[in-house]
Amino acid sequence: MANQYLELVALTGIWSVPDEMHDEFIEFTNVHAEFMSEKSKRSGELELLHFWWAKNPSLADSFDLDSVKTGGYQFVLTELYRTEAGLRHHWSEASMFAPIASEMMKRGLTVEFCNNGRVIHSLWD
């Protein structure tokens, strides 16, 4: 059924990670995933429907799959919630990760969140 996820609430975080922080950041994603597994609601108003981390090398031209690797990685975090209340509940619980991310940012990590988005199209749900 198409558009099953219409109007659900999305969080996307794009993390740029220097080469020298790769292993440390992998551990960060592992701890975060474990936290999500323990804390996320599987039903009701606060339900988390989807969660994943993806990783790709940083490229000189992100439109060219064969582009030169520039060093470092992009990690993309995606979470999909039933409601904005679910996202807000998670955001407050996950505040414990902010000091860790802030410390890494002092050493070259960058992050941009696309927060509280609404799904406008979905296929093959």
HELIX and SHEET records of a PDB file:
HELIX    1   1 ASP A   19  MET A   21  5                                   3    
HELIX    2   2 HIS A   22  LYS A   39  1                                  18    
HELIX    3   3 GLU A   84  GLU A   93  1                                  10    
HELIX    4   4 ALA A   94  PHE A   97  5                                   4    
HELIX    5   5 ALA A   98  MET A  105  1                                   8    
SHEET    1   A 4 LEU A  48  LEU A  59  0                                        
SHEET    2   A 4 LYS A  69  TYR A  81 -1                                        
SHEET    3   A 4 VAL A   9  VAL A  17 -1                                        
SHEET    4   A 4 THR A 110  ARG A 118 -1                                        
END                                                                             
